Amino acid sequence: MAMQKAIKITKNIYWIGGNDRETDLFEGLWTLPKGVSYNAYLINDDKIAIIDTIKSGNLSDYIERLTSVLPAGRTIDYLIVNHMEPDHSGSIRMLRHLYPEMKIIGNKKTVEMIEAFYNITENIIEVKEGDVLDLGHHKVTFAMIPMVHWPESMVTYDTTEKVLFSTDAFGGFSALEGGIFDDELDMIHYEYEILRYFANIVGRYASPTQKAIAKVRTLDPRIICPAHGPIHRTNPKHIVDLYDKWSRHDTDEGVVVVYGSMYGNTKFMTDAIARSISEAGIKDVFVHDVSRDNLSFMVADIWRYKGLVLGSCTYNTELYPPMAALCRSLSNKMMKNRILGICGSYSWSKGALAELQLFAEQSGDWTLIQPSVEVKSCPTEEDLDQCRLLGKNVAEAVKKHFK
């Protein structure tokens, strides 16, 4: 029976990962319409090292690819654990069972997590910043990137061929569709999925990400091999620059409009706002229905663009529940340097607009643009004029930033 094959990256470095098109939600939260890849790697040298394992449900692909390139009579000498989240560490116990003499390499926090997750305490080597592992021809070193996005996260750098194994940094959603390298894939699609991954998974930790990027730039890798998504061999600097831009909260000229509406009246308001934004010269305007669009796509678009308008009906005297969930998520991301407009509606009791105003005051570095529009039941023409004014003012504030 045919087996999955490892894919060569350089003469002695291989991709032995797998694609997951069955999991619907990453971390039980973020939708995966095109799946996700779990990337793991093998260095074939005098000593054989694997970088990371794979989610346990994809173990068979991993083992088949591993054994397809493992020389006859050889064993795995080292398992390097860059990150302990179970989509990367989930097969550690099985790998130790298959290769009982294999040494597991990780930093101090990794070692603690290996015991906590898998009750493994033997044949473990603890490494620190700058330590070097000699595999023969290949010499690999380790750099700590804590809180990108777990406290034990580190990268492994092959100094011989200048290949960086970057764990979750520079990774993204979407399975690898045939190709695994950036020059084999539609990178317009993958760069959006990398942004969606960054905004929802890594974005809260923008400051630690900036420190990690500084380390990566000093290494000047020729190839970047992340734990999810494409391998960057054509222009690795490009993906580093994108991460640098996003983690500095540097945005593009555009506005995202998100509405929550039960019977269409709030949607009526935000439609007028979106139209006036467009009439004021903003070409990139994205409108989301908070009840129907997945949170991860909304957060990604909001991270990318300078302007945001939130419109919500009142529900049982409070903010509409899906809008409240979005606001909680945005507060958690700690976004900076954004322009915000808000509007709300009610019938028998106010509530939505007051909560949106509180969000604007407490949730980050948001510049609130006036007027804040509140409508009772159905908007009048005068109400819609105020909505159009809000859209115009938001657009002008966004355009002013990019002059």
N, C-alpha and C positions, 0 to 999 in steps of 0.2 A: 504494500500500500504506500502511495506517495506521501511524503512528509513536507511540512513547511520548511522553507530554506532561509538561512540567515542572508542578509543583504550586506554586501561589502561597502564600507564607507571609505576606508583607505586600505592599504595592502594588508594590514593585520588588525583592523578595527571593524566590527560588524554590528549591524542593528539586529537585535533578537527580540524585538517587541511584538505587540499584537494590536489588532483593531477590535474595538467593542462597538457593535452596531445594535446591540440588544438592550443596553441600559438606557432608560428613558430620561433619567434625571441624574446629573452629576452631583455628588454629595447629597442626594435626595432633594435637591432644590432647583438646579439649573438645567433647563431643557437641553436635550441633545438631538436635534432633528437630523444631524448628519453623523452622529456617533462621536467617538473619541478614540485616540490612540494612546496606548501605554508603551512608552519607549524604554527599552533597556539595551545595554550594549555589552560587547565582549571584546577584550584585547587579547590576542593570541601571541604570546611571547614565550620566553624561557619559563616564566610564570604566567599562568592564565588568570585574568581578572575579569569579573563581571561587574558592571555598574548598574545596580538596582535590580529588583525582580519585577513582578507584575501582579496585577489584581488576580486573586486566586481563581476567579471564574474563567480566566483566560490562560490558565497554567499550561494547557496542552500545547498551544501555539508556541509559547515561550520555550518549553522543554524541547520541542521538535526543532526549533530554530537553533537553540543552543547546541544540541547534539549533532546537528548537521555540519557544524564547523569545528567541533571539538575533536582534536586529533586522536586517533585510535590509541588506547592505552593511557591517555592523559586524564587528569582530573581537574576540577576547579580549585585553584590555590587560594583565591581571594574573592570575596563578595564585598564590594564597596557600596555602602548605604548612604546615598546623598540625602534621602528624605524618607521619613518614617510613615507618612500617610499610607493607609492600606492599599491604595491603588498602585503603589510602588513597592511596598514591603510585604504585600499579602502572601507571597510565596516563599518567604524566608524559611519557615519551618520545613516545608517540603524540600527545599534546596539543601538544607542542612541534612535532612534524612538521606537524600541521594548522594551527597558528598560530605560525609561526616568529618573528614579532616580539613575541610574548607575553613579558612579564617575569615571572620567577619570584621570589616573595618568601618569605624564610625567615630564621631566625636563624642565628648562626654555626655551630652544630652541624648545623642542617638543610642548610646550604650544603655542608658537608663530606660529609654522607650522600648528597646528590644526585649529587655527583661519584662517590662510591664505588659507588652503586647503578646509576646511569644514565649516567655519564661525560658529564654536562652541566656546563659551566663558564661559558657565556656568557649574557648577558641575565639576570643574577641580581642581585637587590637584597637586601642583608643588613639586617635590622631588629633593633632592640634594644627592651628594655622601655620602654613608653610612647611609642614612635614612632607617628606618625599618617600614614595614607595617605588623601589627599583624592581621592574619586571624583567629586566634584561636589556633589550634595546630601548624599550619605552620606560621613561621615568615620569611618574605622575605625582602631582602635588595637590594640596587641599587648601581651599579658602572658605572661611565661614561666612555665610550670608544669613544670619539669624533674622527671623520674622519675614522672610520672603518664601513662604508665608507662615512657616512654623518655626519655633525657636531653635530646632536642631539642624535646619537646612544648611547644606554646604554644597560647593561645587568641586568637581574633580577636573584637573587640567593636565592633559598629556603634553608635557613640554617638548617631547621629541617631534611630534607632528603638529603641535599647536592646535589640538582639538579640545574644546571645552565641553564637558558634560555638565549642563547648567541646571539640572533638576527642574523645578516648576518655573523658574525664571525663563522668559522668552518662549514659553509654551502656549498652546491654545487648544480650544475645542475643535472637533471634527476629526473623524477617522481619516487616515491617509488613503486616498483613493487611487491605488495603483502605485503612484510615485511616492517616494518618501523625502525627496530633496526639493528645495525651493525652486530649482530650475525645471522640475518635472511637473509642477502643480500650478493651478490657478491661484496665484498669491493674493489676488483681490479678495477672493472668498476667505482664504486662510488668515489674511491680516485682520479682517473683521472678526473672525473667530478668536484670534489672539487678543484683540481689543476686548471682546466680550469676556474672555477668560481673565484678562488683567483687571478689568473694571469690577468684576464680581468676586474674584478670588484673592487677588493681590493688592488691589487698589487702596484698601484701607491702610496698607503698610508702605505708603509712598516714600516716607523718609528712610526706612531701612533699605528700600529698593534703590534709592539714590546712592547709598553707601555701597551697595552691591555692584551697581553699574560702575562706580569709580574703580573698584577692584578689577572688574572685567576689562575695562579699558587699558589698564596697565598690563594685562596679560596679552592683549592684542591677538585673540584667537583667529585662526584661519578657517575653522569650522566650528559651529555651535550646534551641539546635540542636546536639545531639551528633553524633558520627560513626557511632554505631550506635543503633538503637532509636527510640522515639517522640520527637517534638518537644514540648517542654513549654511550652505557651502559657497554660494555665488557671491553674496555680499553680506557677510555676518554683521558688519557695522550697521547696516540698515535696521535690523531688528533691535539692536542695542539703542540706536537713536530713537526708535519709536517708543521703547520702554522709558527712555530718558524723558521724552516729551510728555508722555502720559503721567509719569510719576512726579513731574514738576507742575502738574495741573495746567499745562499749556494746551489751549483748546483751538478748534477750528471755528471759522465764521459760520454760524448757523444757529437755529433755534429748535428745540424740542418742545412740543406741546402735548401735555398728557391730561386727559379729562376722565372724570368719573361721573356717569350720568345714568339715572334710572329710567327716565322717560323722555330724554332728548333735549331738555331745556338747557342743561349745562353744556352739552355738545353744541347746541346752537350758539352759545356764547364763544366757545373756543374755536368754532369754525370761523366766526367773524374775526377773532384775534389772529388766527393763522393766515387768513386772507390779507389782513392789513400788514402783517409782517412781510408777506410776499410782495405786496404792493410797495412797501418801503425799500425793496431792493435786496432782501435776503433770499438767496436761491436755495439754500439747504434748510428746508423746513420739514420736520418729521412729526407726524401726529400719531399718538398712541391712545388706544382705549384701555384704560387701566384694568378694566374687568376682563379683557380678552387677550391682551398681549402679555407674553411671558415677561416676568420681572427682569430677567437677565438681559433681554434685548433693550428694554427701556433704560436700564442702568448703563449699558454700553453706549447708547446714543447720548445720554445725558453727560457721560464722562467726556465724550468726544467734542461736544459743541458748547459754545460760550453761553448761549441763552436757554432759559427754561421757563415755560409757563405751566402752572398747575391750576386746573379748574376742577372743583368738586361740588357735588350736591351735598346737602346735609342728610345724615341718616341717623334717626333716633337721637337727635340733638348733637351728634358727633360727626367727625369726618367720615366720609364714605369708606367702609372697611378696606377695599383694595387700595385706595389712595393712602390710607393710614399706613398700610404695609409698605408701600413705596417710600413714603416719607421716613419711616423707621430705617429702611435700608439705606437711603441717601444719607441720613444722619450718621449711620454706622460707618459709611465710607469716608466721612470727613473731607468732602470735596471743598476745594478752595477756588476763589477767583471766578465765581459764576454770577450771572445776571439773572434775576428772578422776577417774574410777574405772577400774580395770583388773582383768582376770581372764584366766587362761590355762589350757590343758590340755596334757597330754603323755601318752605311753604308755611308750616305752622310753628317752627322753632328754629332760631339761628344756631350756628355751631361750626360749620365747615370753614368759613373764611377766618374765624378767630383762630382755629387750630392751624391753618396754613400760615397765618401771621406769626404764630408762636414758632412754627417750624423755621420760618425765615429768620427769626431773631436768634434761635438757639442752636441751629444745626450746622453752622459752618460760616465760611466767609462768603456770604451771599449779599449782593447788592439788590435791594428790593426797589423795583420800578413802580411808579404810580401812574394811573390810579389803580388801587385795589378795588375790584368791582364786585358788589354783592347784589343779587337779584332775588326778589320775592316771586316764587312760582315761575312764571314765563317772562322772559326778557321783553321789555318794550323797545321801541326804536331808539329812545333816549339811552336805555341801557346798552344797546348794541353800539351806539356811538361811543360810549365810554369803553366798551371792549375794543373797538377799533383804535381808540386813542391809546389804550394800553399796548396793543400790538405795535403801533407805530413807535411808541416810546421805547419798547424793548428792542425793536429793530435798530433804532438810532443809537441806543447804548451799545449794542453789539458792534455795529459798524464803526462807531467811534474808537473802540478798542483796537480795531485792525487798520486804522488809518496810519 
